[in-house]
Structures are given as C-alpha cells and as structure tokens.
Amino acid sequence: MMKSTTFDKEILDACKKIVIEKGLNAVSMRTVAKECHVAVGSIYNYYNSKEDLIISTIESIWTEIIHDIDLDYQTNSFIDYLSQLFDQIHDGCQKYPQFFTIHALSFTKSSKEKGRQAMANYFEKMKGNMLTCLHNDQKIRKDLFDEHFKDTDFIDYVFSNFIATLADSSKSRIFLLELIKKVLYLHDPH
C-alpha cells in the first residue's frame, strides 16, 4: 500500500492541533483518528505505534519552531542569531504550551532511545547552525579560538546553557547573551 504524504501531513497537523488544545500527552492513535475523521487502523497504516506518532509529532513541532531561523544563521551575527533563536523557541512554546518541558517525558521506556535520538538530531542541527553562524560572524575576535579554546567546545557550552535557560524560566537569557558578547567581541557588535 502506497502511503499518501498528504494524509501523513493531515495526521501531523491533527497531532499539532491536539498538542495546542490539550497538550502532548493527549496525542494518541484514537484521538488523532477522531480528529482526522478516520478509523484508528488508518493511522496505523502510517505509524506502527503511539511512540512513532509522538516522535513524528515532536519532530514536526521542532521543525515548525526552528524552520524560519534556519535561513538567518548564515548572515546574522552570532549574538543576533541566538537572540532570534530564543525568540523563535519562546514563540513556539507559546503556541505549544509546555511542549519544551514535557516532550522528553512523553516516551515509554521502549521508545526512549528513539525519542532521544530524534531530539539529539534536532539539537545537533541547531548546534551546527550555531557553529556556521559563529564562523560567518566577521566581528568576532580573530585570536579567540585555539587548540585550548575550541569553537566546537564553545558551541557545546553555549548550547547547554541555552537549553538550561529555556528550561528554567527563572534564568535570564540577557545574562547569557551578555556573557557571550563579552567573550566573542572586542566591542559591542551593534
């Protein structure tokens, strides 16, 4: 049986609608089938399990949240890119309440590895975009990186603090951005 990419998009759109209205935990084969006005078996033609459906839903939401920012990482300053990324994810979290904090908990034991791998893929993509942006930013001190202070280690550090700041609303993104500015630039890049 050939699968329709149009119906697959309808399934994921239904999942995202459910996430917006009721949260990620409300996504199930049954609720999605009901939302799509089809039999539950129709959803199983596309997704072998609820876990596969949840993983695809999370990937689809992450894609939606960060897709616009992908266009800017090649020309923006690193600090502008991070600011836009914070804004983009913040806006995505407003649209999909509690998505950022709950999606890692949505996997069963059997699917945790698949879920972690999907999330790791998105995080690696984000870090790759950060690294490209870092390399393209002409205002960064030229003598900054060396064998003891590597650009990849810097990105890992920035990314882990970026994620921690997103996960904990009491942390200030302004502090993180100011810290990065003071490390990267001889003067304010703006």
Disulfide bonds with the S-S distance in Angstrom:
none
